[in-house]
Amino acid sequence: MSLTDVAPRTAETAAPLLPALAERWSPRAFDTAAVIDETKLTAALEAARWSPSANNSQPWRFIVARRGTPEFDSIAANLMGFNQAWAGAASVLIVAVAEVVDAEGAERRWATYDVGQAVAHLTIQAHHDGLHTHQMGGFQADGLREAFGLEERFVPVSVTALGTVGDADALPEPLRERELAPRVRRPLDEVVIVRA
């Protein structure tokens, strides 16, 4: 049984959204045999490259590793908790890194915000191209910094698993249950503090 047979995947929204936004979701079950087309991977990274940033500073950097490479294994080894149970099945792991201090030593106060925007753009482009992503915050930043020789001014912000949806039955409980559960969000009136 496919995931779409079990629970609705398209968001029930208060207003019409672009399909890539309404249909985007974050699976944990990835197809372990899938190989991502280089054009689609490049398109996702290109979407990140063209995202907005404060003063066009472009403080994002990415470590991109395909499954089966030592770099992928290094990223997977630095994941924490439940992330280690499922993320290794993804076709690609991407570490998003923020340059929080520029080469001259000036603080880039908005760098992590800008990196978040870049990853959001990457995610939507990937979904548009038939791929899925799952962003993670559970990882060892110092381990990634050491594994990839990052200077102190570069801070790992997130790890994104990218691939195609796999079989939810391959997940251990309680991850399988969470994978099959309906998507939910707080109502709009709970997240908008002021709307004048």
C-alpha positions in Angstrom: 0.0 0.0 0.0 1.4 3.4 -1.0 1.6 6.4 1.4 -1.0 8.2 -0.7 -3.5 5.4 -0.1 -3.0 5.7 3.7 -3.1 9.4 4.5 -3.7 12.6 2.4 -0.4 14.2 1.4 -1.7 17.4 -0.1 -2.2 20.1 2.6 -5.7 21.4 3.3 -5.0 25.1 3.0 -7.0 28.2 4.0 -6.2 29.7 0.5 -5.0 28.2 -2.8 -1.2 27.5 -2.9 1.2 26.6 -5.6 1.0 22.8 -6.0 4.7 22.4 -5.1 3.9 24.1 -1.7 0.7 22.3 -1.0 2.0 18.9 -1.9 5.4 19.2 -0.2 6.0 16.9 2.8 8.9 15.5 4.6 9.1 11.7 4.3 11.5 9.5 6.3 11.0 6.5 4.1 13.3 6.8 1.1 13.9 4.4 -1.8 17.3 2.8 -1.1 17.8 2.0 -4.8 17.0 5.4 -6.3 19.7 7.4 -8.0 19.0 11.1 -8.4 19.4 12.5 -11.8 22.3 15.1 -11.9 20.1 17.6 -13.7 17.5 17.5 -10.9 20.2 17.7 -8.2 21.8 20.7 -9.9 18.4 22.4 -10.3 17.7 22.1 -6.5 21.1 23.6 -5.8 20.6 26.3 -8.4 17.3 27.3 -6.7 19.2 27.6 -3.4 21.8 29.7 -5.1 19.2 32.2 -6.5 17.4 32.7 -3.2 17.4 36.1 -1.5 19.9 37.1 1.1 20.7 40.2 3.2 22.7 42.7 1.0 23.1 39.9 -1.5 25.8 38.4 0.8 24.9 34.8 -0.2 26.2 33.3 3.1 25.3 29.7 2.2 27.6 26.9 1.4 26.6 23.2 0.8 28.2 19.9 1.3 26.5 17.5 -1.1 27.1 13.8 -0.8 25.6 10.9 -2.7 24.8 7.6 -1.0 27.7 5.2 -1.3 30.4 7.8 -0.9 32.7 8.4 2.1 31.3 11.9 2.4 27.8 10.6 2.7 28.9 8.2 5.4 30.6 11.0 7.3 27.4 13.1 7.3 25.3 10.0 8.3 27.7 9.2 11.1 27.1 12.7 12.6 23.3 12.5 12.6 21.7 12.0 16.0 18.8 10.1 17.4 16.1 8.7 15.1 17.7 10.5 12.2 20.4 7.7 12.1 17.6 5.1 11.7 16.2 6.4 8.4 18.4 9.1 6.7 21.0 6.7 5.4 18.3 5.4 2.9 18.2 8.8 1.1 20.0 9.2 -2.2 21.7 12.4 -1.2 22.6 14.2 2.1 23.1 17.9 2.0 24.7 19.9 4.8 23.6 23.6 4.7 26.4 25.8 6.2 26.1 29.5 7.1 29.1 31.8 6.8 28.3 33.7 10.1 31.5 35.9 9.9 32.8 37.1 6.5 36.5 36.8 5.4 37.3 40.2 7.0 35.8 39.3 10.4 32.5 41.1 10.2 29.5 39.4 11.6 26.8 38.3 9.2 23.8 38.6 11.5 21.2 37.2 9.1 23.3 34.4 7.7 21.3 31.5 9.3 18.0 33.1 8.2 19.3 33.4 4.7 20.5 29.8 4.7 17.0 28.7 5.8 15.6 30.6 2.8 18.1 28.9 0.5 17.2 25.4 1.8 13.5 26.3 1.4 14.1 27.2 -2.3 16.1 24.0 -2.7 13.2 22.0 -1.2 10.5 23.4 -3.4 12.5 23.0 -6.6 13.3 19.4 -5.6 9.6 18.7 -5.0 8.6 20.3 -8.3 11.0 17.9 -10.0 9.4 14.8 -8.3 11.9 14.5 -5.4 11.4 14.7 -1.7 13.4 16.2 1.1 13.5 16.0 4.8 15.4 18.7 6.8 17.0 17.8 10.1 18.4 19.7 13.0 19.6 16.6 14.9 23.2 16.4 14.1 26.7 17.0 15.6 27.8 20.3 14.2 31.4 20.0 15.5 31.7 16.5 14.0 30.6 17.8 10.6 33.0 20.8 11.0 35.9 18.5 11.7 34.9 15.9 9.0 34.9 18.6 6.3 37.6 20.9 7.6 35.3 23.9 8.0 36.7 27.1 9.5 35.1 28.5 12.6 33.3 31.2 10.7 31.2 28.4 8.9 28.4 26.9 11.0 26.5 23.8 9.9 22.8 24.8 10.2 20.9 21.8 8.9 21.1 18.5 7.0 18.7 17.7 4.3 17.9 14.2 3.1 17.0 14.1 -0.6 15.6 11.3 -2.6 12.4 9.5 -3.7 9.8 8.1 -1.4 10.3 4.5 -0.3 8.3 1.9 1.6 7.1 3.1 5.0 7.0 -0.5 6.2 10.8 -0.4 6.2 10.8 2.2 9.0 11.0 1.1 12.7 8.2 2.1 15.0 7.3 4.8 16.0 8.7 6.4 12.8 6.4 4.2 10.6 3.4 5.5 12.5 4.5 9.1 12.1 5.2 8.5 8.4 1.6 7.3 7.8 -0.2 9.9 10.0 -2.1 12.7 8.3 -0.3 16.0 7.9 -1.4 18.7 10.4 -0.6 22.3 11.0 -1.9 24.9 13.5 -4.7 27.1 12.2 -3.6 30.3 10.5 -5.2 32.4 13.3 -2.9 30.8 15.8 0.3 31.7 13.9 -0.6 35.2 12.8 -0.1 37.5 15.9 -1.3 40.7 14.2 -3.1 41.1 10.9 -4.3 44.7 10.6 
